[in-house]
């Protein structure tokens, strides 16, 4: 199954995340299918960039977002509850 989830990158104690479509069996920071956006929680307010077109395409193919990614997508009005 394909999941839309966060992939951590950035320096020690300065996390940044990519929002990616990845196989659910792949490791967190491992192989992914496509980058869909970024999330930086260290800024105030948190910086989010999303490609809504790509995200909706993956959702229509049956990809499932994780709880955290789903909350980010709802907050940025990419999807509704």
C-alpha positions as CSV (number, residue, x, y, z in Angstrom):
1,X,0.0,0.0,0.0
2,X,1.2,3.5,-0.7
3,X,1.3,6.0,2.2
4,X,1.6,9.7,2.1
5,X,4.0,10.4,5.0
6,X,6.8,12.5,6.4
7,X,10.4,11.9,5.6
8,X,12.9,13.6,8.0
9,X,15.9,15.5,6.8
10,X,17.9,18.5,8.2
11,X,20.5,18.9,10.9
12,X,20.6,17.5,14.4
13,X,17.9,19.2,16.5
14,X,16.7,21.2,13.4
15,X,14.2,18.8,11.8
16,X,12.7,19.5,8.4
17,X,10.4,17.1,6.6
18,X,9.5,16.1,3.1
19,X,5.9,15.0,2.4
20,X,6.4,12.0,0.2
21,X,4.4,9.1,-1.4
22,X,6.1,5.9,-0.3
23,X,5.5,2.2,-0.1
24,X,4.4,1.4,3.5
25,X,7.1,-1.2,3.8
26,X,9.9,1.2,3.0
27,X,11.9,2.7,5.9
28,X,11.0,6.3,7.1
29,X,14.0,8.0,5.4
30,X,14.4,5.4,2.7
31,X,13.0,5.0,-0.8
32,X,10.0,7.0,-1.9
33,X,7.9,7.4,-5.0
34,X,7.5,11.1,-5.3
35,X,8.0,14.3,-3.3
36,X,4.7,16.1,-2.7
37,X,5.8,19.0,-0.4
38,X,7.8,20.1,2.6
39,X,7.1,20.9,6.2
40,X,9.3,22.9,8.5
41,X,8.0,22.9,12.1
42,X,10.9,25.0,13.5
43,X,9.7,28.3,12.1
44,X,6.9,30.3,13.7
45,X,4.4,29.6,12.2
46,X,5.3,26.3,10.7
47,X,6.2,26.6,7.0
48,X,4.4,24.2,4.7
49,X,4.6,23.9,0.9
50,X,2.3,21.5,-0.9
51,X,1.7,20.4,-4.4
52,X,-2.1,19.9,-4.2
53,X,-2.4,18.5,-7.7
54,X,0.1,15.7,-7.0
55,X,-1.5,15.0,-3.6
56,X,-5.0,14.7,-5.0
57,X,-3.7,12.4,-7.8
58,X,-2.1,10.1,-5.2
59,X,-5.2,10.1,-3.0
60,X,-7.4,9.2,-6.1
61,X,-5.1,6.3,-6.7
62,X,-5.7,5.0,-3.2
63,X,-2.8,6.3,-1.2
64,X,-3.5,6.8,2.5
65,X,-2.1,9.8,4.4
66,X,-0.7,9.2,7.9
67,X,-2.5,11.0,10.8
68,X,0.1,13.8,10.9
69,X,0.1,14.4,7.2
70,X,-3.8,14.3,7.2
71,X,-3.8,17.0,9.8
72,X,-1.4,19.1,7.8
73,X,-3.5,18.7,4.6
74,X,-6.7,19.6,6.4
75,X,-5.0,22.7,8.0
76,X,-3.9,23.9,4.6
77,X,-7.3,23.1,3.0
78,X,-5.9,20.6,0.5
79,X,-8.5,18.0,1.7
80,X,-11.6,18.1,3.9
81,X,-12.2,15.9,6.9
